[in-house]
Amino acid sequence: MKRTLAVGLVVASVAGLASCEARPVPTSLLLVTIDTLRADRVGAWGDRHARTPVLDRLAREGTRFERAYTPAPITLPAHATILTGMLPPAHGVRGNGAWALPPAGPRTLAEVAAERGLATAAFVGAFPVASRFGLARGFGHYDDDFGKAPGVHYEFAERRADAVVAAALAWLAGRRGPVFVWVHLFDPHAPYDPPPAFAGEDPYRGEIAAADAALGRLLEAWDRRGEASVVAVTSDHGEAFGEHGEESHSLFLYDTTLHVPLALRGAGVAAGRSLATPVGLEDLAATLLARLGPGPTLPGRDLLAGPLAPRGLYAETLAPPHDFGWSPLHAWRAGGLKYVRAPRPELYDVEADPGEQRDLAASRPADVLRLEAALAAVRLGSGDRDERRSVDASAAERLRALGYVQGPGGSGSGADPKDMKEVARRIARAAGPFGSHAEAAATYAEIAALDPDNPLVNLRLGSALLKAGRPAEALAPLRRVTRGRPRSAEPWVGLAAACAALGRLDEAATALDEALRLEPRNAQAHFNRGELARAAGDRASARRHYEAALADPVTAESARRRLAESP
């Protein structure tokens, strides 16, 4: 699948800019993010087979950015950037599930919009951006009402675009005055299962078409409000279908998953304008706030203010080390070149070779050194904070998703992801649904044979064996994970369960104590520790742990029952 990128710089005329300034200052903002939408699957970005009439019309009616790029091909870090105007090393959210924006961390677009008098609301379509991960700060209403997907699989629940839009329309109904609304549509994310009306030979395009239709209903209602406003539509990352050996996203930093659509329409936005200068999503928040006129803002530049000068763009993925125990990847794009820092560095002339097929690192060492220095300076200047916080058991369970393979962290082989393509493909295809836990265990045993130190694979293998009633077999893969010093409690919780099932209660208690050292609020670890204390006759400790387990819906009912049984 080849993609075409327009090259050259399109600069608006002075007259065009003057006409923008003469337009009414908007009072409301609508931000729509369509998850996992690669730019070249939208008609306005060159896809002749796309079914995206709403997106195409919005791009014609406003300003289209031909070459917009995400700083991370992972949902939560990308959205944290969109909402804070900061790169991942600066806002501290480097992956899904094990990270969150801290309560007193970087200010968000919603917080600043609220300061400027806008009522704020968000309606999101899937668990990676649930309120528990910090993006709800500043929103007066945050609708993340989605259930848990049933069955044996490694995907999480989502709600379709029409349901997300319906919730947003209900909130907007009859509401007057300035508002900031964020709507997150998850449909294009795997598994690709479009509604029957949008089914066809290409289910990914069908999912996009369903999201586009829902966007149309949202924009109709939005425009009926009759207020000056600005609408921005973009995506958090794209999707790979075998390019560079990748399926899904998060593994590599090629433009297949970094290039996203971005269009703005409304008051203060030139119509029919197309900009070819590469831009990053880190500037979107400042651009939206600038449309409201003078006032508090966020880091970043206004992408619509005058001629747009090119500047370097950063990207990263920490999914390889956190999930698989492989090497992290960082990238820097500048002057038509793109450098990828990896155990074997890569360099591409993305103007002449937009498909990134010809690695120039060996033939242009001076450019590699120059871009490496620029990348290092950006990382150092952004800081490299790790704002992870404890993730409850239900979060860990639901975050094991295709493209969001929530791993335990810790050590692995440290391999260059380029050398692990086959393992990555097998993991991407092993999301299920499986007929049984035994089937899941057999699948992951085959993958573990290819990459014995992979923490995610061993965690899934051990968990599947445990749930299949084979705790003795689960011990070895779970211990491989815990020996790698995991950063999450989940491997220790699994190891404790296996030990307890084999009657090794002291070992189980030690494992749960380690889990709670890593994640002091882990509800599942607290409940299981309470069970061990209860069996040992330590009622006071059992009660303390059961009370801590009340904090999560997954364990709350069982914890209440145990507390009711206590004298």
C-alpha positions in Angstrom: 0.0 0.0 0.0 1.8 3.1 -1.2 1.0 6.5 0.2 1.4 9.8 -1.6 2.4 12.9 0.2 2.3 16.3 -1.4 5.6 18.2 -1.2 6.2 21.9 -1.4 5.1 24.8 0.8 1.7 26.4 0.4 1.6 29.9 1.9 -1.5 32.0 2.3 -1.5 35.4 0.8 -1.5 38.5 2.9 -5.0 39.2 1.6 -6.1 35.8 2.6 -4.8 36.3 6.1 -6.5 39.6 6.4 -9.8 38.0 5.4 -9.4 35.5 8.3 -8.8 38.3 10.8 -12.0 40.0 9.7 -14.2 37.0 10.6 -16.1 36.8 13.8 -14.2 35.6 16.9 -15.6 32.2 17.8 -17.1 31.5 21.1 -17.2 27.7 21.0 -14.8 24.9 20.1 -15.5 21.4 18.9 -12.6 18.9 18.8 -13.2 15.5 17.2 -10.5 12.8 17.3 -11.1 9.7 15.2 -8.9 7.0 16.6 -6.6 5.0 14.4 -7.4 6.9 11.2 -4.4 7.0 8.8 -4.4 10.1 6.6 -4.3 8.2 3.3 -7.6 6.5 4.0 -9.5 9.8 3.8 -10.7 11.1 0.4 -9.4 14.6 1.0 -5.9 13.1 1.6 -5.9 11.2 -1.6 -7.9 7.9 -1.1 -10.1 7.4 -4.2 -11.8 4.5 -2.4 -12.7 6.4 0.7 -16.3 6.8 1.9 -15.6 10.0 3.9 -17.9 12.7 2.4 -18.2 14.6 5.7 -14.4 14.7 6.4 -13.9 15.7 2.7 -16.4 18.5 2.9 -15.0 19.8 6.2 -11.5 19.9 4.7 -12.8 21.9 1.7 -14.7 24.3 3.9 -11.7 25.0 6.1 -7.9 24.6 6.2 -6.4 21.2 5.6 -3.0 20.2 6.8 -1.6 17.8 4.3 1.2 16.6 6.5 0.3 16.5 10.2 2.0 14.0 12.5 1.4 12.5 15.9 4.2 12.4 18.5 3.3 8.8 19.5 1.4 6.1 17.6 -0.5 5.2 20.8 -3.8 6.6 22.0 -3.2 7.9 25.5 0.1 9.7 24.9 -1.2 11.2 21.6 -4.3 12.5 23.2 -2.4 13.9 26.2 -0.3 15.9 23.7 -3.4 17.1 21.8 -5.0 18.3 25.1 -1.8 19.8 26.7 0.3 21.1 23.8 3.2 19.2 25.2 5.3 16.3 23.9 5.2 13.0 25.7 8.6 13.5 27.6 7.2 16.8 28.9 3.7 15.7 29.9 4.9 12.4 31.2 2.4 10.1 29.5 4.4 7.5 27.6 2.0 4.7 27.0 -1.4 3.3 27.8 -2.6 2.2 31.2 0.6 2.4 33.2 0.7 6.2 32.8 -1.7 9.0 33.5 -1.7 12.8 33.6 -1.2 13.6 37.3 -3.9 15.5 39.1 -1.6 18.6 39.5 0.2 18.1 36.2 0.3 20.1 33.0 -2.8 22.3 32.3 -5.2 20.9 29.7 -7.2 22.5 26.9 -10.4 21.9 28.9 -9.0 23.7 31.9 -8.0 26.7 29.9 -11.3 26.7 28.0 -13.1 26.6 31.3 -11.0 29.6 32.6 -12.1 31.5 29.5 -15.8 30.9 30.3 -16.6 27.9 28.1 -18.7 25.0 29.4 -16.7 21.8 28.8 -17.7 18.3 28.1 -16.1 15.2 26.6 -17.6 12.0 25.1 -15.1 9.2 24.5 -15.4 5.9 22.8 -12.9 3.5 24.4 -11.1 2.6 27.6 -7.6 4.0 26.8 -8.9 7.5 27.3 -11.1 6.7 30.3 -11.3 9.4 33.0 -9.0 7.4 35.3 -6.0 8.2 33.1 -6.2 12.0 33.8 -7.6 13.5 30.6 -10.8 14.5 32.4 -9.2 17.4 34.1 -11.1 20.6 33.2 -14.1 18.9 31.8 -17.3 19.7 33.6 -18.8 16.5 32.1 -16.8 13.5 31.0 -18.8 10.6 29.5 -16.8 7.4 29.4 -19.7 5.0 29.8 -18.6 1.8 28.0 -18.8 -1.7 29.1 -16.4 -4.6 29.2 -16.1 -6.9 26.2 -17.1 -10.5 27.0 -15.2 -13.7 26.1 -11.5 -14.8 26.0 -9.6 -12.2 24.1 -7.2 -9.4 24.5 -9.3 -6.5 23.2 -11.3 -4.0 25.2 -14.8 -2.7 24.9 -15.7 0.3 22.8 -18.9 2.0 22.0 -19.7 2.8 18.4 -19.5 6.3 17.0 -23.3 6.7 16.8 -23.6 6.0 20.5 -20.8 8.5 21.4 -22.4 11.1 19.2 -25.8 10.5 20.6 -24.4 11.2 24.1 -22.8 14.4 22.9 -26.0 15.5 21.2 -28.0 14.9 24.3 -25.7 17.1 26.3 -25.7 19.9 23.6 -29.5 19.8 23.2 -30.9 23.2 24.3 -27.6 24.3 25.6 -26.7 27.9 24.6 -23.5 29.9 25.2 -19.9 29.1 24.6 -18.8 25.5 24.9 -15.7 23.3 24.4 -16.7 19.8 23.4 -14.3 16.9 22.7 -15.7 13.8 20.9 -13.5 10.7 20.5 -14.6 8.1 18.0 -12.9 4.7 18.3 -14.5 2.8 15.4 -11.5 2.5 13.0 -9.5 0.7 15.7 -9.3 -3.1 15.4 -11.2 -5.3 15.4 -12.7 -4.1 12.2 -16.4 -4.8 12.4 -18.4 -2.0 10.8 -22.1 -1.8 11.2 -24.0 -3.7 8.3 -24.8 -0.4 6.5 -21.1 0.3 6.1 -19.8 -3.3 5.5 -17.8 -4.1 2.4 -14.6 -5.6 1.1 -12.5 -3.4 3.3 -13.8 -3.4 6.9 -11.3 -0.8 8.0 -12.7 1.6 5.4 -16.1 0.6 6.6 -15.3 1.5 10.2 -14.0 4.9 8.9 -17.2 5.4 6.9 -19.3 4.7 10.0 -17.3 7.3 12.0 -17.7 9.8 9.1 -21.5 9.4 9.1 -21.6 9.9 12.8 -19.5 12.9 12.5 -22.0 14.3 9.9 -24.8 14.0 12.5 -22.7 15.8 15.1 -21.8 18.6 12.7 -25.4 19.1 11.6 -26.4 19.6 15.2 -23.4 21.7 16.0 -24.0 24.1 13.1 -27.7 24.4 14.0 -26.6 26.1 17.2 -25.9 29.2 15.0 -23.0 30.4 17.1 -19.5 31.4 15.9 -17.3 28.4 16.4 -14.3 26.4 15.3 -14.3 22.7 14.5 -11.1 20.7 14.5 -10.9 17.0 13.3 -7.8 14.9 13.6 -6.6 11.4 14.7 -4.2 10.2 17.3 -2.3 7.8 15.0 -2.7 5.7 11.9 -2.7 2.0 11.3 -0.3 -0.4 9.5 -1.4 -3.2 7.2 2.0 -4.9 6.7 4.0 -1.9 5.7 7.6 -2.4 7.1 6.4 -5.7 8.5 4.0 -4.0 11.0 0.4 -4.8 11.7 -1.7 -2.5 13.8 0.4 0.3 15.4 2.7 1.3 18.3 5.7 -0.8 17.2 7.5 1.5 14.8 7.7 5.2 13.9 7.1 5.1 10.2 4.7 7.5 8.7 2.1 4.8 8.1 1.2 5.3 11.8 2.5 8.8 12.4 0.8 10.6 9.5 -2.8 11.7 10.5 -5.4 14.0 9.0 -5.9 17.4 10.5 -8.5 20.0 9.3 -10.0 23.1 10.9 -13.1 24.9 9.9 -15.0 27.9 11.2 -14.7 31.5 12.3 -11.1 32.8 11.9 -10.2 29.8 9.7 -9.5 30.3 6.0 -11.7 28.2 3.7 -10.3 26.2 0.8 -6.8 26.4 2.2 -4.3 23.6 2.1 -0.9 23.7 3.9 1.9 21.3 3.0 4.3 22.3 5.7 4.8 19.4 8.2 3.1 20.1 11.5 2.7 18.3 14.8 -0.4 17.7 17.0 1.4 19.4 19.9 0.4 22.8 18.3 -3.3 22.0 18.0 -4.3 23.2 21.5 -2.6 26.6 21.1 -4.2 26.9 17.7 -7.7 26.4 19.0 -7.2 28.7 21.9 -5.9 31.4 19.6 -9.2 31.4 17.7 -10.9 32.6 20.9 -8.8 35.8 21.0 -6.4 37.0 23.6 -6.3 35.2 26.9 -4.7 32.2 28.7 -3.2 29.6 26.4 -1.1 26.5 26.3 2.4 25.7 24.9 2.7 25.5 21.1 2.3 27.8 18.2 -0.7 29.0 16.3 -0.7 27.0 13.1 -3.0 29.5 11.4 -1.0 32.7 12.2 0.8 33.9 9.1 3.2 31.9 6.9 4.0 28.6 8.6 7.7 28.1 9.0 8.9 24.5 9.0 10.4 23.2 12.2 11.6 19.9 13.6 9.0 17.3 14.8 9.5 14.7 17.5 8.0 11.2 17.8 8.5 8.2 20.1 7.2 4.8 21.0 7.9 3.1 24.3 5.6 0.2 23.5 8.5 -2.0 22.4 10.3 -1.9 25.8 7.3 -1.6 28.0 5.3 -4.4 26.4 7.9 -6.7 24.7 11.2 -6.0 26.4 12.7 -4.6 23.2 14.4 -1.3 22.4 12.5 2.0 22.5 12.4 4.2 19.4 12.6 7.9 19.0 12.5 10.0 15.9 13.3 13.5 14.7 12.0 15.0 11.4 13.7 18.1 10.0 14.7 19.6 6.7 13.1 16.8 4.7 14.9 14.1 6.6 13.6 11.8 9.3 16.0 10.1 11.7 14.9 7.1 13.8 17.0 6.4 16.9 17.2 2.6 17.3 20.0 0.0 18.0 20.5 0.2 14.2 19.7 3.9 13.4 17.6 4.7 10.3 17.5 7.8 8.1 15.0 8.6 5.4 14.6 11.4 2.9 10.9 11.6 3.3 10.5 14.2 0.5 12.0 11.9 -2.1 11.0 8.6 -0.4 7.7 9.2 1.5 7.3 5.4 1.8 10.5 5.2 3.8 11.9 2.4 1.8 15.5 3.5 1.4 17.5 3.7 4.7 20.3 6.3 4.2 21.9 6.0 7.6 25.0 4.2 6.4 25.6 6.5 3.5 25.0 9.8 5.3 26.6 9.5 8.8 27.0 13.3 9.2 23.2 13.7 8.9 22.7 11.0 11.4 25.0 12.7 13.9 23.3 16.1 13.3 19.8 14.8 13.8 20.8 12.6 16.8 22.1 15.8 18.5 18.9 17.7 17.7 16.8 14.7 19.0 18.9 14.5 22.2 18.5 18.2 22.8 14.7 18.0 22.5 14.4 15.1 24.8 16.7 16.8 27.4 14.7 20.1 27.0 11.4 18.4 27.4 12.4 16.5 30.5 11.8 12.8 30.8 9.4 12.4 33.7 7.6 9.2 34.3 4.2 10.0 35.7 2.9 6.5 35.9 0.5 5.7 38.7 -1.1 2.6 40.0 -3.5 0.9 37.6 -6.3 -1.2 39.0 -6.9 -4.8 38.0 -9.8 -4.0 35.7 -7.7 -1.4 33.8 -4.9 -4.0 33.3 -7.3 -6.6 32.0 -9.1 -4.3 29.6 -5.9 -2.7 28.3 -4.6 -5.9 26.7 -5.7 -4.8 23.3 -4.5 -5.1 19.7 -2.3 -2.1 19.2 -2.4 -1.3 23.0 -0.7 -4.4 24.2 -0.5 -3.4 27.9 2.7 -5.1 29.1 4.2 -5.4 32.5 7.4 -3.5 31.7 10.7 -4.8 33.0 13.6 -6.3 31.1 13.5 -8.5 28.0 15.9 -9.1 25.1 16.4 -5.4 24.4 16.2 -6.3 20.7 15.8 -3.8 17.8 12.1 -4.0 17.0 13.1 -4.4 13.3 14.5 -7.8 14.2 11.3 -8.9 15.9 8.7 -8.4 13.2 7.5 -11.9 13.1 7.0 -12.0 16.8 5.2 -8.7 16.7 2.9 -10.0 13.8 2.0 -13.1 15.8 1.2 -11.0 18.9 -1.0 -8.6 16.8 -2.9 -11.6 15.4 -3.2 -13.3 18.8 -5.9 -10.9 20.2 -8.6 -13.5 20.0 -11.4 -14.3 20.4 -10.2 -17.7 21.6 -12.5 -20.6 22.2 -11.0 -21.3 25.5 -8.1 -20.3 27.8 -6.3 -23.5 26.8 -6.4 -22.3 23.2 -5.0 -18.9 24.2 -2.2 -20.7 26.1 -1.3 -22.8 23.2 -1.1 -19.7 20.9 1.1 -17.9 23.3 3.3 -20.9 24.0 4.2 -20.9 20.3 5.1 -17.2 20.4 7.1 -17.6 23.6 9.3 -20.2 21.8 10.4 -17.4 19.4 11.0 -14.8 22.1 11.5 -16.5 25.5 12.2 -13.3 27.4 9.2 -11.3 26.2 7.4 -10.1 29.3 4.0 -9.5 27.6 4.0 -13.0 25.9 5.0 -14.7 29.2 2.4 -12.8 31.1 -0.4 -13.8 28.7 0.9 -17.3 28.6 1.0 -17.6 32.4 -2.4 -16.0 32.8 -4.0 -18.3 30.2 -2.5 -21.4 31.8 -3.7 -20.2 35.2 -7.3 -19.6 34.0 -7.2 -23.0 32.2 -6.7 -24.7 35.6 -3.0 -25.4 35.0 -1.3 -23.4 37.8 1.9 -25.6 37.9 2.6 -24.8 34.3 1.8 -21.2 34.8 4.6 -20.8 37.3 7.5 -20.8 34.8 6.3 -18.0 32.5 5.1 -15.9 35.3 8.4 -16.2 37.1 10.2 -15.1 33.9 8.2 -11.9 34.0 8.9 -11.2 37.7 12.6 -11.9 37.4 12.7 -9.1 34.9 11.6 -6.6 37.6 8.2 -5.7 36.1 6.9 -2.2 36.6 3.3 -3.3 37.2 1.7 -5.5 39.8 -0.1 -7.8 37.4 2.6 -10.5 37.0 3.0 -10.7 40.8 -0.8 -11.1 41.2 -0.8 -13.9 38.7 2.2 -15.6 40.3 0.5 -15.4 43.7 -2.7 -17.0 42.3 -0.6 -19.9 40.9 1.2 -20.4 44.1 -2.0 -20.3 46.2 -3.6 -22.8 43.9 -0.7 -25.2 44.6 -1.0 -24.6 48.3 2.2 -22.5 48.5 0.6 -19.8 50.6 3.8 -18.2 52.0 5.1 -17.7 48.4 1.7 -16.3 47.4 1.8 -13.8 50.3 5.3 -12.7 49.3 4.2 -12.2 45.7 1.2 -10.1 46.7 3.3 -8.0 49.0 5.6 -7.2 46.0 2.5 -6.4 43.9 1.3 -3.9 46.5 4.8 -2.4 46.8 4.6 -1.6 43.1 0.9 -0.6 43.1 -0.3 0.2 46.6 -3.9 0.7 45.4 -4.2 -2.4 43.3 -7.6 -3.7 44.3 -7.1 -7.3 43.1 -3.9 -7.6 45.0 -5.6 -6.3 48.1 -8.5 -8.7 47.8 -6.2 -11.7 47.3 -4.0 -10.6 50.2 -7.2 -10.4 52.3 -8.0 -14.0 51.3 -4.7 -15.2 52.5 -4.9 -13.3 55.8 -8.4 -14.7 56.3 -7.2 -18.3 55.7 -4.4 -17.6 58.2 -6.9 -16.3 60.8 -5.6 -12.8 60.7 -9.0 -11.0 60.7 -7.7 -7.5 61.2 -5.3 -7.7 58.2 -8.0 -9.4 56.1 -10.5 -6.6 56.9 -7.9 -3.9 56.0 -7.3 -5.5 52.6 -11.0 -6.1 51.9 -11.7 -2.5 52.6 -9.0 -1.4 50.2 -10.5 -3.7 47.5 -13.8 -1.8 47.7 -12.3 0.9 45.6 -12.7 -1.0 42.3 -16.0 -2.4 40.9 -14.3 -5.6 39.8 -13.5 -6.6 43.4 -16.0 -4.5 45.4 -18.8 -7.0 45.5 -16.6 -9.9 46.7 -15.0 -7.6 49.2 -18.4 -6.5 50.6 -19.4 -10.1 51.0 -16.3 -11.0 52.9 -16.7 -8.0 55.1 -20.3 -8.9 55.8 -19.1 -12.4 56.9 -16.6 -11.0 59.4 -17.7 -10.9 63.0 
